[in-house]
Amino acid sequence: MLQRTLQRSSFRARVILRHLSMTTATYSTAGTIDDEVLLETIDTTGVITLNRPKALNSLNLSMIRKIYPQLQKWNEDPAMRMVIIKGTGGKAFCAGGDVLAVTEAGKTPDHPLPKAFFKEEYMLNYKIGTLRIPYVALIDGITMGGGVGLSVHGLFRVATEKTLFAMPETAIGLFPDVGGGYFLPRLGNQLGTYLALTGFRLKSRDVQKAGVATHFVESSKIEKLYKSLLSLSCPGPQDVSQVLNHYHEQNPIEKDKDFILQTHIDKIKNTFSGATVEEIFQNLERDGSEWALKQLDTMKKMSPTSMKVTLHQLREGAKLNLKDTLIMEYRISQGCVRGKDFREGVRAVLVDRDNTPSWDPPTLEGVTKEVLMSYFAPLPVDRELKL
């Protein structure tokens, strides 16, 4: 059982890091079929298509630098009424960010990539979360890490039976960023804390039942839904919502199935409400059930530093707006680049693939309050994230 749990954790981390037509419509395109991301204006709708199927549409800095300015233009254009984002390949919406490149660059002092990648990614997350027009993310497939940041802050998120959602960053010495500190605490019942610390994977309708997605549509109907959205004339949020509700209500898949974590929700609420990771461990040990001990085994494989940073991030994020959360997360990201566990986690999972990371420090007790708070300390003024 423990070996299978470790294998699942390793798979989650590998996936997130694997490098992580309307004939009647008139449209213009900002790219060719060979581009990593396709940007189209179709009547009054902007369409973003992530186009790296062999890399599970993982997000890199080049893609961010194409999407952000176009999104800004659409947002400022009074004629634009909606943005849709989707992925190609049939397997993934977006399996994560290109953090392998970030950790490699981080080995060189003052390399610009670790600063630029996280800063510009978070700027994009904030732009998505503050758009004046509806933003519809069709998360048909694997949606992890950077893919979560491209979707969860939008007004509408449409999952399918192929959707697999997870935030497995504690397994690689990172933390659930891209605004995770904002949306995870708002899932309620400590569900976000549980997902963040364990990397638990939600699939299919459970992504919607958890509150990560707003709608659940059959994968085979996504193209039809896409065309229905494009056919709307000058849509507003209510018009988009009505179309999505129609497809959601017509979906019979797992309609009467209970949420996968429903039988454990009280345990999650009680055990993961601890003020510290040590207290959460104690709560799980005190519970002593098979389920509780399984969560404990999983968490003991994670980076102690990442778990402590993550818990503090979520507790603080519960009190902050999206802007201030992302500013906090940028500070944390630079702390992870300075530290050892991020590089070590990527080495163990992605590079050498021995799945035996040597965390530093190796225990929760070794992560002192001083060490923890160093990840949240303000940066020099010229290096802070400005939104």
Buried (B, 14 or more C-beta within 10 A) or exposed (E): EEEEBBEBBBBBBBBBBBBBEBEEBEEEBBBEEEBBBBBBBBBBBBBBBBBBBEBBBBBBBEBBEBBBEBBBBBBEEEEBBBBBBBBBBEBBBBBBBBBBBBBBBBEEEEBEBBBBBBBBBBBBBBBBBEBEBBBBBBBBBBBBBBBBBBBBBBBBBBBBBBBBBBBBBBBBBBBBBBBBBBBBBEBEBBBBBBBBBBBBBBBBBBBBBBBBBBBBBBBEBBEEBBEBBBBBEEBEEEBBBEBBEEBBEEBEEBEEEEBBBEEBBEBBBBBBEBEBBBBBBBBBEEBEEEBBBBBBBBBEBBBBBBBBBBBBBBBBBBEBEBBBBBBBBBBBBBBBBEBBBBBBBBBBBBEEEEBEBEBBBEEBEEBEEEBBEBBBEEBEEEEBBEB
